[in-house]
């Protein structure tokens, strides 16, 4: 199989150019997961790890943008922003929510006229619980090459352990939803409900007084 390899030793944080890369024929059983097969797919991306000459270039070794090394920000889907909300064990499904899960967000406001519960958002991606954050994973096309930097992010949990002691939870939302979340955390209390795998449905939810 023809794969792209490092033409010389490359430091972590290096923006790849065509002259740093070459191709080599590798036995199929030796090809690493996510190996890049087209030099054009790697040019402009940034290495997350140092590579030695002739190392195979793979998606997991590359950053997710063409502007520099990428970490937590690469877990934020295109067009979204990350925002944190305060949580406790009772408001976050017993502390069992993990990065990569999807949740619904409900706000409860206490007012002189009585309490009011409102469904704020549905099917929201969890990016981090406390400082246990999701990690960016390879974003590949059908041929195993990295997708362009503006493609949808894919995340995987960096830990499978529950985190009942976490004080915050960070989610990915549309920028227009940030004021509603800010108001809810300042004037009320936020509750999270955990969605089962594959459930992306949304439905109107009437406020409760």
N, C-alpha and C positions, 0 to 999 in steps of 0.2 A: 504494500500500500504506500502511495506517495503521501508523505506528511510534511508539514512545515517544522523546521528545527531551528535552533539558535545558531547563527553563523559565527558567533563569538560569545564570550562570557558576557552576560547581561545582568546589570544590577537591578534590584527591586526598585520600583518607582520609575522605570525607564519607559518613555513613550516610544513605541516600536516604529521603526522606519523600515523600508524595504531592504536597505543595505545591511540591516542587522539579522535578516532572515534568509534562509535557504531551504531547499527541499531535499528529502532523502527517502529512499525506498526502505521500508521497514517490514519485516514479516508480520502478517496480520495478527498473529498471537501476541506480538510485542507492542502493538499500538495501544496507547493509554486511552482511558475514557475521555471523551471530549477533545480528542486530538484535532488540531486545525489542519485542513487539507488544502486551503487556498490562502496564499500569502496576503491577498487583498483583505481578507476577513480579519487579519490581525493588525495590519498597519493602522496606526493612529490610536490603538488601545495601549493601556499601561500595564506593566508587569506588577503583580502583587508580591512575587517572590523572586529571588535571584535565580538565574539559570546559567548553566555551564554550556560551553560550546557543544553542539549536537544534541542538546536536550530537546525533546519534543515540546512544541508549543501547544498547550491545551487551554481550554476555556477557564478552568479553575485557577490557572496561573496568571490570568489576565484580569485587569480591572474592568469595570463595566462602563467607563466613560473614556473619551479620548483626551480629557483635560488633566488627568492626574490620577494618583492612587485613590482607590475608592473603598470605603468601609461600610458603616451602617447606612449612610445616605443612599447606597445602592439598593437597599431593601425597600425604598420608597417608590411605589409605582409611578410611572410617568403621569404628570398632571395632578398628582396628589401632594399633600404635605403631611408631615408627622406632627402629632400633637399629643400631649400627655394629660391624663386625668388621674386624680387621686382615687385610690382603691383601698379596700380592706378585705378581709377574708369573707365577710358577709356580702359585700357588694360585687365580688368577682368570682362567684361560683366556687366558694370555698378555697380560693387560691389555686384552682386547678387549670386555669387558662394558661396557654403556652403561646410563645411566638409562632405565627403561622396559622393560628386559629382565626375563626370569624365570629364576631359577636354582634348583638343588637345593643344599643345604648338607650337607656331610659333615664330621664331626669325627674327628680321629685323636689318640688318647691314647697317651702313652708311659709304661708302667708297668714295675715290676720283673719282673712275670710275662710281659711281652711287650706288643707294640703291639696296639691295638684300634681299628678304624675303624667308626664308627656313622653311619648316615643320620639326620641331625637333622630336616631339613625339606625339603619338596618344593614346587615351583611357587611360589617366593617372589619377590615384586616388588622390583626394584632401584629405589631412590629416588635414590641419588647414588653417584658414584664419586669418591673424594676430595671436593673441593668443587665438582665438576661435577654439579650437581643437576638433577633433573627439574623442570619448571615446570608449574604448574597450567594446564590448558586449559579452554575453555568446556565446561560441563556443561549440555547442552541437552535439552529435550524434543522431541517430534516437530514442534512448531510453531516451534522455534528459540528458545524462551525458557529462561532459566536454571532449572535444577532446584533444589529446596530445598537449604538449606545442609547437611542431613544425608545428601544423596545420595552415592553412591559417587564418589570422586575419580577423575579421569582425568588421566594424566600423559603428557607428551611429553618426549623428551630435549632438553636445552638445547644440546647439542652432539653431533655425529655422529662426533667424533674419538676414537680409542682413547686410553686413559690408562694406559699401562703403569707410570708412575711413581707412581701413586696408592698411598697407604698404608692407606687404609680404604675400605670399601664399606658403604653404608647401605641397609638393607632394611626392608620393612614386614612385621611379624609380629603374630600374636595375642599379647596381653600375657602369656598363660600360657607362651609359648615363650621369653620373655626369660631366665629363669633357666638354661635349657638352653644358650642361646647364650653367656651370661656364663660358665658353667662351662667350656664348650668353648674359649673364647678365653683363659681363665685357666689351665686345666690341660692344654690340648692345642693343636691346630692346625686351623684351619678351611680346607676346600677347597670351591671353588664349581664347579659344572658348569652350563654354559649350555644352556637349552632352545631348541628351534627355535620359530618363530612358530606360535601356535595350539595348542601342546601343553600341555594342562592336566591330563593324566593323572597319577595317583599310584598307587603300588603298594608293598606291603611290601618292604623291603630288609633282609636278614639281616645282622647285624654280622659283621665279618671280624676274626679273631684272627691 
